[in-house]
């Protein structure tokens, strides 16, 4: 990771400059031909781990280009998808929360409280510009020759294909397969 932090890759303006809602997908201007974007780090998932990873890259590795791809329509992972009555944390938030933003509420929190907390982290640290929602990874291949990952993702909102390369692929996607077994509650 130190090599990535010390990279001398110039930052390119990748994202549109207009303000967006926190769960709106970051966009790049569309060129006539499909192009491949490169990032030093690609984080998969905008749940608690992916958002934390994005924060640490932004603060500890300035100048490192990174992107978070999230298949869902917003951040939050489990706290977004699990909708059963009374969903709450099963461990205290003083331990589960981020060290850089200590949890100040009751130790056991509802999904809504956790999503609010995560939204504050994203907003306070300008991480939204690094997150693309509704992007589902279809393939990731490592090339030892090129020393980089090639990733293909599908935009679930348009069906379009996105091609990316990255020096480091950081898997923060969680362990639920939401497509295979969606949880349905009354």
TASUL-V790274 format. One record per pair of residues at least 12 apart in sequence whose ideal C-beta (glycine too) atoms are under 8 Angstrom apart, sorted by sequence separation. I is the first residue (numbers start at 1). J is the second residue. D is the distance in Angstrom with one decimal. If there is no record, write none. Layout:
((I	J	D) (I	J	D))
This chain:
((14	26	7.9) (15	27	6.9) (16	28	7.3) (54	66	6.8) (93	105	6.7) (105	117	7.9) (139	151	7.0) (140	152	7.9) (151	163	7.3) (152	164	7.9) (15	28	6.6) (16	29	7.3) (93	106	7.9) (94	107	5.9) (139	152	4.7) (150	163	7.4) (151	164	4.5) (14	28	5.7) (43	57	7.8) (54	68	5.3) (93	107	5.9) (103	117	6.9) (137	151	6.1) (138	152	5.0) (150	164	7.7) (151	165	7.1) (53	68	7.8) (92	107	4.0) (93	108	7.3) (137	152	7.4) (138	153	6.3) (150	165	5.4) (151	166	6.6) (41	57	6.0) (92	108	6.5) (93	109	5.1) (101	117	7.6) (137	153	5.0) (138	154	5.5) (149	165	6.4) (51	68	7.6) (136	153	6.1) (148	165	5.0) (149	166	4.7) (50	68	5.3) (135	153	4.6) (136	154	5.2) (148	166	6.4) (149	167	7.5) (151	169	7.3) (89	108	5.6) (101	120	7.3) (135	154	7.4) (146	165	7.9) (148	167	5.5) (149	168	7.7) (50	70	7.3) (88	108	5.7) (89	109	5.1) (97	117	6.9) (101	121	5.6) (135	155	5.9) (136	156	5.6) (147	167	7.2) (149	169	4.7) (88	109	6.3) (93	114	7.4) (134	155	5.9) (135	156	7.3) (46	68	5.2) (88	110	5.0) (134	156	4.5) (14	37	6.8) (41	64	6.3) (43	66	6.4) (45	68	7.3) (87	110	6.9) (88	111	6.8) (98	121	6.5) (101	124	7.5) (134	157	4.4) (40	64	4.7) (41	65	7.5) (42	66	7.1) (43	67	7.1) (44	68	7.9) (45	69	7.7) (46	70	3.8) (51	75	6.1) (87	111	4.4) (93	117	7.8) (40	65	4.8) (41	66	4.1) (42	67	5.5) (43	68	4.4) (44	69	5.7) (45	70	6.2) (50	75	8.0) (89	114	6.5) (39	65	4.7) (40	66	6.1) (41	67	7.8) (43	69	7.3) (46	72	7.7) (38	65	7.6) (39	66	5.5) (42	69	6.6) (50	77	7.7) (135	162	6.3) (39	67	4.9) (46	74	7.8) (47	75	7.2) (46	75	4.1) (47	76	6.3) (48	77	6.5) (82	111	6.8) (140	169	6.1) (37	67	7.7) (46	76	7.4) (47	77	2.5) (9	40	6.1) (46	77	7.2) (47	78	6.5) (48	79	7.6) (80	111	7.8) (45	77	6.4) (47	79	7.5) (79	111	4.4) (7	40	5.5) (78	111	8.0) (76	111	7.9) (79	114	4.6) (80	115	6.6) (4	40	5.1) (79	115	5.2) (4	41	6.0) (76	114	7.5) (76	115	4.9) (79	118	7.3) (75	115	7.8) (59	100	7.6) (76	118	5.9) (55	98	7.1) (75	118	5.8) (75	119	7.2) (55	100	6.4) (52	98	5.8) (75	122	6.3) (48	96	7.5) (23	73	6.3) (14	65	7.6) (23	74	3.7) (11	63	6.5) (22	74	7.7) (23	75	6.7) (12	65	7.5) (14	67	7.8) (22	75	7.4) (9	63	7.7) (11	65	5.9) (5	60	6.7) (8	63	8.0) (5	61	3.6) (7	63	7.1) (9	65	6.2) (75	131	6.7) (4	61	6.4) (7	64	6.3) (5	63	8.0) (75	133	7.8) (5	64	5.8) (68	127	7.7) (74	133	6.2) (1	61	7.6) (4	64	5.7) (73	133	5.6) (70	131	6.2) (72	133	6.7) (73	134	5.9) (68	130	5.5) (70	132	6.9) (72	134	7.4) (67	130	5.9) (68	131	4.4) (69	132	5.6) (70	133	5.0) (71	134	7.1) (66	130	6.0) (67	131	7.8) (68	132	7.1) (70	134	7.6) (71	135	6.6) (67	132	6.5) (70	135	6.6) (71	136	4.2) (48	114	7.8) (55	121	6.4) (59	125	7.6) (69	135	4.4) (71	137	7.5) (51	118	5.7) (58	125	6.3) (58	126	7.7) (69	137	6.3) (58	127	6.6) (48	118	6.7) (51	121	5.9) (55	125	5.5) (51	122	6.3) (55	127	6.5) (58	130	7.5) (54	127	4.9) (51	127	6.6) (54	130	5.6) (54	131	7.3) (69	151	7.9) (69	153	5.9) (46	131	5.3) (71	156	6.8) (46	133	7.3) (44	137	6.2) (69	164	8.0) (81	176	7.2) (78	174	6.5) (22	119	5.8) (67	164	7.1) (77	174	5.1) (81	178	5.8) (78	176	6.8) (67	166	7.9) (84	183	7.0) (22	122	5.8) (83	183	7.5) (85	185	6.7) (22	123	6.3) (82	183	6.3) (84	185	4.3) (26	128	7.2) (71	173	8.0) (81	183	7.4) (83	185	5.7) (26	129	5.7) (26	130	7.0) (26	131	6.2) (22	128	5.3) (25	131	7.9) (26	132	5.1) (72	178	7.7) (25	132	5.1) (42	149	6.9) (71	178	7.8) (20	128	6.5) (25	133	4.6) (24	133	7.3) (25	134	5.8) (42	151	6.2) (23	133	6.0) (25	135	7.4) (38	148	7.7) (15	129	4.9) (36	150	7.8) (15	130	8.0) (53	170	5.7) (53	172	5.6) (50	170	7.9) (42	164	6.2) (50	172	3.8) (49	172	3.9) (50	173	7.7) (42	166	3.8) (37	162	7.9) (39	164	6.6) (41	166	6.2) (44	169	7.0) (47	172	6.6) (49	174	7.5) (37	163	7.5) (38	164	7.2) (39	165	7.6) (40	166	7.0) (41	167	6.9) (42	168	7.4) (44	170	6.9) (45	171	7.5) (47	173	7.7) (34	161	6.9) (36	163	4.4) (37	164	5.2) (38	165	4.7) (39	166	4.9) (40	167	5.2) (41	168	4.7) (42	169	5.4) (43	170	4.6) (44	171	5.2) (45	172	4.1) (47	174	5.4) (35	163	7.5) (36	164	6.5) (37	165	7.5) (38	166	7.1) (39	167	7.8) (40	168	6.7) (41	169	7.9) (42	170	6.9) (44	172	6.0) (45	173	3.8) (34	163	6.4) (36	165	5.8) (41	170	5.9) (43	172	5.6) (44	173	4.7) (45	174	6.0) (25	155	7.9) (25	157	7.3) (7	167	7.6) (4	167	6.1) (4	168	5.6) (1	168	7.3))
